[in-house]
């Protein structure tokens, strides 16, 4: 299973939408980009300053709530 990370921020409607669409069978980490860990991980993937939500799948960056929802569904179906 690939490493999957969902970067979000507080008070972000799109982030809340995407978090509500996470398939139960999908294993992923949800990180707040404003936390110390989230900021460090976001810097590693060069995401600082980008709009959330952002999904990272083994280094592949997926932006846009609909694209993220579709990618999560695709990953869950592979399991």
C-alpha positions as CSV (number, residue, x, y, z in Angstrom):
1,X,0.0,0.0,0.0
2,X,1.4,3.4,-0.9
3,X,2.0,6.1,1.7
4,X,-0.9,8.5,1.6
5,X,-1.0,11.8,3.4
6,X,-3.9,14.3,3.4
7,X,-2.8,17.9,4.2
8,X,-5.6,20.1,5.6
9,X,-6.1,23.3,7.6
10,X,-8.6,24.3,10.2
11,X,-11.7,26.3,9.1
12,X,-11.3,25.0,5.5
13,X,-14.6,23.9,4.0
14,X,-13.0,21.9,1.2
15,X,-10.8,20.1,3.7
16,X,-13.8,19.2,5.8
17,X,-15.6,18.0,2.6
18,X,-12.6,15.8,1.6
19,X,-12.2,14.4,5.2
20,X,-15.9,13.4,5.1
21,X,-15.2,11.4,1.9
22,X,-12.3,9.3,3.1
23,X,-13.2,5.7,2.4
24,X,-13.1,3.5,5.6
25,X,-10.8,1.0,4.0
26,X,-8.2,3.6,3.0
27,X,-5.2,4.0,5.4
28,X,-3.9,7.5,5.3
29,X,-2.5,10.2,7.6
30,X,-4.3,13.5,8.0
31,X,-2.0,16.3,8.8
32,X,-2.9,19.9,9.7
33,X,-0.5,22.1,7.7
34,X,-0.5,24.6,10.6
35,X,0.9,22.0,13.1
36,X,4.6,21.5,13.7
37,X,4.5,18.0,12.1
38,X,2.2,19.2,9.3
39,X,4.4,22.1,8.4
40,X,7.6,20.0,8.4
41,X,5.9,17.4,6.1
42,X,4.5,20.1,3.9
43,X,8.0,21.7,3.6
44,X,9.4,18.3,2.6
45,X,6.9,18.0,-0.2
46,X,7.3,21.7,-1.2
47,X,3.7,22.5,-0.4
48,X,4.1,25.6,1.8
49,X,1.9,28.4,0.4
50,X,-0.3,26.1,-1.6
51,X,-4.1,25.9,-1.0
52,X,-5.5,23.0,0.9
53,X,-6.6,20.2,0.8
54,X,-3.6,18.4,-0.8
55,X,-3.2,14.6,-1.1
56,X,0.2,13.1,-1.5
57,X,0.4,9.5,-2.7
58,X,3.9,8.1,-2.6
59,X,5.2,11.6,-3.6
60,X,2.5,12.3,-6.2
61,X,0.7,15.5,-5.4
62,X,-3.1,15.7,-6.0
63,X,-4.9,19.0,-5.6
64,X,-8.5,20.0,-5.9
65,X,-11.2,18.5,-3.7
66,X,-12.9,16.5,-6.4
67,X,-9.6,15.1,-7.8
68,X,-8.6,14.1,-4.2
69,X,-11.9,12.4,-3.6
70,X,-11.6,10.5,-6.8
71,X,-8.0,9.4,-6.1
72,X,-8.9,8.2,-2.6
73,X,-11.8,6.2,-4.0
74,X,-9.5,4.7,-6.6
75,X,-6.9,3.8,-3.9
76,X,-9.5,2.2,-1.7
77,X,-10.8,0.1,-4.6
78,X,-7.3,-1.4,-5.1
79,X,-7.2,-2.7,-1.6
